[in-house]
């Protein structure tokens, strides 16, 4: 066909170009909107709050002088007022880091987050204080102006902290100081822990102790919020030997800060016994992931072994071996019980294992109450137990006598405290070695996915059984000392509630960690002693504490990096951060 007469082709229309994709804008939150509008006033608002909070402590808070260690004196702050003053000083330091002469420190620590924490915490502290004054004095009418001034200051500090904008900082992981400065920081923190614990145990008023606990929690929250503890974690990994040695030196010096107080040392010994037992349970629950609700029975087995082999007139066995032999026997008896209960029951898991172990704990208690010669062999004197267990005498050192060292009187409980320090050092060493060994990695694999671990060749049943036996062994050792320290052993000392408290100490402190279990044990032993004035509500407060922890920090107070990932597995930013921390720790320890 001829092309004549055809119209020339029209130029091709240009291809449509795609419109540039618009970057979705994240809507501004209400808090960010307020920060944009009023952020320029935030620092001054928080500073005014600090001035009022601290200045109010030099005024009278209460019209009644017998409340909370006397808050009715002008120009001389009482104990509770000093807590508020310390919070105000901390807030001032962080404000000066945010904008002021300490701004160089603010380049490494997130000061805005710390101020927020201190603002909220101080507001809770002041509100709680005013409510206590009102409750104990007959109404808010008895709150003096100083209390309201400090309360308004805490409110302004909380508002200013919320309005502060968070600015970019340097990564605390990259902070470097001379080695002697880093060691000095560790020493100062340990010294602070020593005198802080001594001060806390010396508080006799339960209400004052509760306020101290709130103030302490606020300070720790602020330091955690500004990433201070991230840097301390790197220092701890770099100077691990210094930290370990320093921690035991602090623990050794603790009795010398108590002025011969048997009451405080009694609490301290109970904390160590509880902690040593909880560390054994941490192997079972924290590493192997086996829920044991009858673990208190292993502590009881060690205690009863020591009791029946003691020189008590009520002991039913004539053989009286040396105490070191008793310790080994008590530990072996408990480990044997662990093998006996573990062999048939470790084929099950989860809720079924929890039910079986709960039953085992109750069976042990009832059995010890029936071995009285009527319902069974005369071994434990039944429900009366074995009283009048004499104090230990090791290498001529009578644990029942007071001794004077460096001019300071060390009573009976201080003697047992030093013995228990040796025991807990051994328990910690065993736990750490097992955790870092191939066995520990096998336990973690079982906890993560038992089927996958078995498919990879892990001896699941054998490692479970070893976890039960080793945990029971450590609990039995603690039980042998407990029998002599408590003077008597009875079945009602080993009820289910004590097993629940042991488990709670691990969950609260942090499963799979040593420091976490020690902190959790201290909290759960000290709080009930100091809160006897509200004994009807102690379990309610304890339950609320656990609920709050599970909501805001399910991994525990001192969490391992692995547990953080387990509870926040969808948080990619956290996962990357944890990897950075892990690599930095490996670098500084290499």
Beta strands, then each sheet from edge to edge (+ up, - down):
strand 1: 393-394
strand 2: 397-398
strand 3: 403-405
strand 4: 408-410
sheet 1: 1+ 2-
sheet 2: 3+ 4-
end
